[in-house]
Amino acid sequence: MKFSPSLNSNKNYHFSKISKYLIIFAAFTILAVSSVVLSFFILPAISSELDTFTTSVEVKSPERTIIHLYFANKENSFLIAEKRMLIKPDDPAQTGKLIIESLIKGPKEGLMRTISSDATLRAFFVTEDKTAYADFSPVIREKHPGGCKSEIITIYSIVNSLILNIPEIDAVKILIDGRESMTLAGHIDLRFPLKADMLLVR
């Protein structure tokens, strides 16, 4: 029995058409499954990672703290605390630098400065035994007004401002031009670290 060529051709045509439909159906199925996977698994994971990244790079506003700077009264006979709001560093040595620099800039509330505005802080560090070392430029001595009382006020303006604001500091050693100095203006012994003196505070 023989089949006519036209019949075979017709069958091939139908088979080809069905194959195309199957391929199109399979493609749509794959796209649909991919869309579901993307929507429910991949995108939430990416979003979660982005949220985590955003949270991790959020910049916290700097913490501020109130400190008390000790300046002289108008008669230069005792120390009075002046409140200041400063950004609080994590390192006590950085806090100490800010305090000394603020003392050099001077008071804002009608008190008297205790350090020449031309003086500079050369170095500042705190040791494990809670002793702070403050190294000043020679100007602190060269432009000091002199006199025993003025010398006491200058020294304890520095010492009290550091010790009473920074728990990590128990004593202060004052250096001048990187060296140990016998005195600042001829009266107070600076060879040893000094403790705070509350008798000078009003």
Secondary structure, DSSP 8 states (H G I E B T S, - for coil): ----HHHHHHHHHHHHHHHHHHHHHHHHHHHHHHHHHIIIIIHHHHHHHHHHHHHHT------EEEEEEEEE-TTSSSEEEEEEEEE--SSHHHHHHHHHHHHHH--SSS-B-SS-TT--EEEEEE-TTSEEEEEE-THHHHT---SHHHHHHHHHHHHHHHHTT-TT-SEEEEEETTEE-S-SSSSS--SS-B---GGGB-
